[in-house]
C-alpha cells in the first residue's frame, strides 16, 4: 500500500485545504462530506497527473506520483488507473500495467472510461498479456536447455512466433486515430505515416505521438509544438467561427507551473507561433473587433487531427 506523501509536486495549498476539510468531516463523523472532499482531492491528483504527463514540460515521474496518490485514496478510479497503466506500460512494467488497465475497465457508480478509452485499454491489456507471455517463453526456452527435461523446442518456437505476430498485427491496426470533421477512424503505423506523406495540400495536420507534437501543412517543414500550443491550435482549427483568446483558454489544462491558462497566456502562444511558423498567415485568418483579436482557420482549408492511441487529449 502506498504511503501518503507531501504534496510538493502539485499546488500544495489547494491539496492541504481539501485534506483539512476531509479531516474535519471525518472528525464530525460526516462521512458523506468526507467522501466529497476525498473525491475533490482525487480529481486534483488526476488532473495534475495528466498535466505532468502531457504538459508543456512533461515529467512522467511526477505524473506517476500524482496518480499513485489518486489511487491510494480511490483505488477503483477508472481514469486514474487508465493513465497510470499507460505510464507503467511505457516503462515496460507489463504485469502491473495489465492490472491497472483491467481495473480501469470496471466502472464505479459515478465514473467510467469513455468508449475510446475502453477500446484502447482492452488493446493494451491484450498486448501486456502477450509481452508477459513472451518473457515466460524465453524462460521456458532457457529451461529447455536442461538435458533431463523433455521439451519440443520446435513447438515452443512456433507457438511463440504465432502469438507475437498476431498480437503485434492487432496492435498495429489500432495504434493511431484520425479525426476529421468529427469522424474518427483507427490507423496502423504504416497508414499514419502514409497519410502524413500524402495529405492533400489544403489540409492542415496536427500530429501527436507520446510527448511529440507537430503542425504539418502541405510540403512545408513540420513545426514542433509544446502541448498547450497544440491544444490551442486544435481548438482554433476545429472551430467554424472566429474565436478570441478567452474562448480558446477555456478548458485547457494548467501550465507546468500549475497556473491556469488565461487569454494573456494564449496571446503569448500566438505571438510565439507567428514568429516560429513561416506560413502562419496562410493558415490563420485574424480580425480585430474593438480591442479584441479573433482568429480562425482560413476558409478553404481543412483540419485533421492524427494522434497515437495512448495520448489522452482533454
C-alpha positions as a printed Julia matrix, in Angstrom:
314×3 Matrix{Float64}:
   0.0     0.0     0.0
   1.33    3.41   -0.9
   2.18    5.77    1.89
   0.86    9.31    1.95
   3.41   11.88    0.79
   3.69   15.63    0.99
   2.12   17.47   -1.95
   5.29   19.26   -3.0
   4.6    18.09   -6.55
   1.29   19.97   -7.01
  -0.12   23.3    -5.75
   0.16   22.28   -2.11
  -2.19   24.91   -0.64
  -5.15   23.55   -2.56
  -4.33   19.97   -1.58
  -3.88   20.92    2.08
  -7.25   22.68    2.14
  -9.01   19.62    0.73
  -7.24   17.29    3.18
  -8.04   19.54    6.12
 -11.72   19.74    5.16
 -11.83   15.96    4.83
 -10.15   15.52    8.21
 -12.67   17.87    9.83
 -15.59   16.0     8.26
 -14.22   12.68    9.48
 -13.83   14.11   12.99
 -17.52   15.05   12.93
 -18.34   11.6    11.51
 -19.89   13.28    8.5
 -18.77   10.57    6.11
 -20.74   11.87    3.14
 -18.95   15.22    3.38
 -15.61   13.46    3.89
 -16.22   11.47    0.69
 -16.95   14.67   -1.23
 -13.62   16.18   -0.16
 -11.84   12.91   -0.93
 -13.33   12.97   -4.45
 -12.17   16.56   -4.96
  -8.67   15.63   -3.77
  -8.59   12.62   -6.12
  -9.72   14.81   -9.03
  -6.92   17.24   -8.21
  -4.31   14.46   -8.28
  -5.68   13.03  -11.54
  -5.73   16.49  -13.15
  -2.14   17.21  -12.2
  -1.08   13.7   -13.18
  -2.35   14.49  -16.67
  -0.68   17.93  -16.6
   2.7    16.43  -15.71
   2.26   13.65  -18.28
   1.4    15.85  -21.26
   2.1    19.39  -20.07
   4.38   21.88  -21.77
   7.22   20.34  -19.72
   6.37   16.63  -19.34
   7.58   14.91  -16.18
   6.48   11.24  -16.13
   7.91   10.72  -12.64
   5.73   13.47  -11.14
   2.77   12.24  -13.19
   3.17    8.79  -11.61
   3.44   10.31   -8.12
   0.19   12.24   -8.59
  -1.66    9.23   -9.97
  -0.38    6.98   -7.17
  -1.83    9.45   -4.67
  -5.16    9.4    -6.5
  -5.19    5.59   -6.42
  -4.18    5.5    -2.75
  -7.33    7.46   -1.98
  -9.58    5.79   -4.55
  -8.08    2.52   -5.86
 -11.03    1.85   -8.17
 -10.89    5.23  -10.0
 -11.13    4.24  -13.73
  -9.3     7.2   -15.29
  -6.51    7.22  -12.7
  -5.94    3.5   -13.32
  -6.05    4.05  -17.09
  -3.48    6.86  -17.11
  -1.24    5.15  -14.57
  -1.32    1.95  -16.67
  -0.08    3.83  -19.73
   2.9     5.16  -17.77
   3.72    1.68  -16.47
   3.45    0.23  -19.98
   5.92    2.8   -21.25
   8.34    1.66  -18.53
   7.79   -1.97  -19.64
   6.21   -2.9   -16.3
   3.7    -5.03  -18.18
   2.3    -7.12  -15.32
   1.48   -4.07  -13.21
   0.22   -2.17  -16.26
  -2.13   -5.05  -17.09
  -3.55   -4.98  -13.57
  -4.34   -1.26  -13.81
  -5.74   -1.49  -17.36
  -8.02   -4.27  -16.1
  -9.14   -2.19  -13.1
  -9.77    0.84  -15.33
 -12.41   -1.13  -17.25
 -14.62   -1.6   -14.17
 -16.93    1.43  -13.75
 -17.85    2.88  -10.38
 -21.28    4.28   -9.57
 -20.26    7.68  -10.94
 -17.17    7.17  -13.1
 -16.21    5.15  -16.16
 -13.93    5.32  -19.17
 -15.37    6.66  -22.39
 -15.79    4.28  -25.33
 -12.46    5.2   -26.92
 -10.54    4.76  -23.66
 -12.23    1.4   -23.05
 -11.31    0.23  -26.54
  -7.68    1.28  -26.12
  -7.46   -0.18  -22.6
  -8.55   -3.58  -23.92
  -5.98   -3.44  -26.74
  -3.14   -2.63  -24.36
  -4.39   -5.23  -21.87
  -4.1    -7.92  -24.55
  -0.65   -6.76  -25.54
   0.52   -6.71  -21.91
  -0.5   -10.34  -21.65
   1.37  -11.28  -24.8
   4.52   -9.43  -23.75
   4.42  -11.14  -20.36
   3.97  -14.44  -22.16
   6.97  -13.69  -24.37
   9.16  -13.34  -21.29
   7.77  -16.61  -19.98
   8.52  -18.29  -23.3
  12.11  -17.11  -23.1
  12.34  -18.63  -19.65
  10.91  -21.87  -20.98
  13.48  -21.88  -23.75
  16.23  -21.33  -21.2
  14.91  -24.14  -19.02
  14.68  -26.38  -22.03
  18.46  -26.49  -22.05
  18.18  -28.9   -19.15
  19.3   -32.22  -20.6
  16.89  -34.07  -18.31
  13.84  -32.06  -19.44
  11.5   -33.29  -22.18
  10.62  -30.23  -24.36
   9.73  -29.96  -28.05
  11.54  -26.74  -28.96
  10.01  -26.63  -32.44
   6.52  -26.5   -30.96
   7.53  -23.83  -28.43
   9.13  -21.63  -31.07
   6.19  -21.94  -33.47
   3.77  -21.05  -30.69
   5.85  -18.05  -29.63
   6.19  -16.74  -33.2
   2.49  -17.1   -33.97
   1.39  -15.46  -30.74
   3.65  -12.44  -31.16
   2.78  -11.89  -34.82
  -0.96  -11.94  -34.12
  -0.62   -9.55  -31.19
   1.64   -7.1   -32.99
  -0.64   -7.08  -36.02
  -3.65   -6.28  -33.84
  -1.82   -3.51  -32.02
  -0.58   -2.08  -35.33
  -4.14   -1.96  -36.69
  -5.3     0.25  -33.84
  -2.23    2.25  -32.89
  -3.29    5.67  -34.22
  -6.5     7.65  -34.63
  -7.51   10.14  -37.32
 -10.25   12.7   -36.64
 -11.65   14.86  -39.43
 -14.85   16.88  -39.11
 -15.95   14.87  -36.08
 -15.44   11.43  -37.64
 -12.75    9.19  -36.09
 -11.07    6.11  -37.54
  -8.19    3.9   -36.41
  -4.95    3.71  -38.38
  -1.93    1.46  -38.32
   1.56    2.93  -38.05
   2.02    2.46  -41.82
  -1.3     4.15  -42.59
  -0.44    7.01  -40.25
   2.95    7.59  -41.91
   1.46    7.3   -45.39
  -1.3     9.79  -44.61
   1.23   12.35  -43.41
   3.15   12.0   -46.69
   0.11   12.08  -48.97
  -2.09   14.59  -47.12
  -3.89   17.0   -49.5
  -2.34   20.44  -49.96
  -5.4    22.16  -48.46
  -5.29   20.04  -45.28
  -3.72   21.17  -42.01
  -2.5    18.34  -39.77
  -1.89   18.32  -36.03
   0.03   15.18  -35.07
   0.66   13.8   -31.56
   2.88   10.88  -30.52
   3.77   10.45  -26.84
   5.42   13.78  -25.92
   5.96   14.86  -29.59
   3.52   17.35  -31.07
   3.74   18.75  -34.61
   1.96   21.03  -37.05
   2.13   19.96  -40.7
   0.86   21.83  -43.77
   1.42   20.82  -47.38
   5.06   20.43  -48.35
   6.2    22.88  -45.66
   8.57   21.77  -42.94
   6.65   20.41  -39.92
   6.85   22.6   -36.82
   7.39   21.18  -33.33
   4.83   22.33  -30.75
   4.51   22.19  -26.99
   1.35   20.56  -25.57
  -0.55   23.76  -24.79
   0.18   25.29  -28.2
  -1.03   22.03  -29.76
  -4.29   22.17  -27.75
  -4.88   25.85  -28.57
  -4.42   25.17  -32.3
  -6.66   22.11  -32.15
  -9.44   24.23  -30.66
  -8.84   27.05  -33.14
  -8.71   24.82  -36.24
 -11.8    22.85  -35.14
 -13.98   25.97  -34.96
 -16.04   27.28  -37.85
 -16.21   30.75  -36.28
 -13.7    33.34  -35.12
 -12.5    32.82  -31.53
 -10.82   35.19  -29.1
  -8.17   34.33  -26.51
 -10.55   33.84  -23.6
 -12.64   31.32  -25.54
  -9.53   29.38  -26.53
  -8.27   29.32  -22.93
 -11.43   27.67  -21.59
 -11.0    24.02  -20.62
  -7.24   23.88  -21.18
  -5.04   22.09  -18.59
  -2.83   24.17  -16.31
   0.7    25.15  -17.26
   3.68   23.18  -15.98
   3.8    25.57  -13.01
   0.19   24.81  -12.11
  -1.13   28.19  -13.28
  -4.41   28.36  -15.2
  -4.24   29.27  -18.86
  -5.57   32.78  -19.45
  -6.29   34.89  -22.52
  -2.94   36.63  -21.93
  -1.17   33.27  -22.0
  -2.97   32.36  -25.23
  -1.92   35.69  -26.75
   1.7    34.89  -25.86
   1.32   31.48  -27.54
   0.09   33.13  -30.74
   2.89   35.69  -30.67
   5.46   32.9   -30.45
   3.77   30.75  -33.12
   3.63   33.71  -35.5
   7.42   34.0   -35.21
   8.14   30.27  -35.46
   5.75   29.27  -38.27
   6.76   30.87  -41.58
   3.4    30.06  -43.19
   1.31   31.27  -40.24
  -0.63   33.87  -42.24
  -1.52   31.21  -44.83
  -3.2    29.18  -42.07
  -4.85   31.68  -39.76
  -7.31   34.45  -40.56
  -7.12   37.28  -37.99
  -9.54   40.15  -37.42
  -9.68   42.96  -34.85
 -13.0    43.65  -33.14
 -12.67   46.72  -30.93
  -9.77   45.97  -28.61
 -10.07   42.22  -29.17
  -8.32   39.99  -31.7
 -10.15   36.98  -33.08
  -8.83   34.11  -35.21
  -9.95   31.08  -37.18
  -8.6    28.65  -39.76
  -8.65   30.29  -43.19
 -11.56   29.46  -45.47
 -10.73   26.76  -47.99
  -8.53   24.78  -45.59
  -9.42   21.53  -43.84
  -8.18   20.27  -40.49
  -7.24   16.71  -39.49
  -6.06   15.5   -36.09
  -3.69   12.49  -36.04
  -2.63   11.03  -32.7
  -1.25    7.94  -31.01
  -3.8     5.84  -29.12
  -2.01    6.37  -25.79
  -2.24   10.18  -26.0
  -5.05   11.41  -23.75
  -6.47   14.71  -25.01
  -8.83   16.85  -22.92
